[in-house]
Amino acid sequence: MSDTADFDVHAHRHRLKQLRDDGGTELYENRDGVACPACGESFSRLFLTRRARTSFPSNDGAPFCLVRTSESICVFRH
C-alpha cells in the first residue's frame, strides 16, 4: 500500500481527464493507468470533494453517502 499523502491530483492532472467540477466536487477519468494510492492498482474514476457530506446516486441499485468527520470517513450504503 502507498502513502495517500503522496497523491497529488495536480501532479497527475495531465494523465487524467476532468469530467466535472462544481466548485465543491471534482470527477476525473483515469486515461493513463494512474495507480490508486491505497492499493496500487489502476483506477477508472477519481472523485474529489471538499465537502464534509456527499451523497452519490444509485448506479447498481443502492445509493450511498459519504461523511467525513475529524476522526474518520464514513460510507453509508442505502
N, C-alpha and C positions, 0 to 999 in steps of 0.2 A: 504494500500500500504506500501511496505517496503522501506527502505532507500537503494538505489542501491550502495552507498559507502560501505555498509556492505558485498556485494557479492564479494567473492574472489574465482576465479575458482580453485586455488590450494588447498583451504580448502575443496572443493567438488570433487577433482580430483579422488578419489577412488570410487566415485559414478557415474562418467562419463566415457564414452569410447571415446578416441580420434580417430576421423575418418580421419583427415587431418591436416597437419601443414606444410605450405610452407615458414615459416620464417616471413611472414607478416600477415598471417591469420591462424586461427585455427578453426576446426569444431569438435564438440563433440556431442555424443548421450547421452541423459539422460536415464540411465538404472536403476535408483533407486528413481524416483519421486522427484528430487530436485525441489524446488519451484522457480518460476520466482521472481526476486527481485522487479519487477514493479507491478505485480498484485497478487502474492501469489499462483497462480496456477502452477501445474507441467507443464514443457515444454518438447518438444520432442527433439529439437536440439538447440545447442548453437553455434553461430558464433562469433568469436572474431577477431578484426582487429586492427592493429596499424597504418594502412594506413589512410590518410585523405580522399581518394576516393576509392570506391569499386563498381564494377558492379556485378550484380547477373543475371545469365541466367534465361530465362523463364522456369517456371515449371507449370504454369497454363495459359499460353498464353500471359503473359505480363512481360517482364523483368523489373528490377528496379535497380537504382543506389543509393548509399548512399554517402553523402558528409558531413564530419564533419568540422565545422568551429569553430572559437574560441568562438562563442556565441551559436551555436546550432548544431543539427544533422538534415540534410535534406534528405528525402527519395523521389526520383523521380521515379514515375511509368511511364513506356512507353507503 
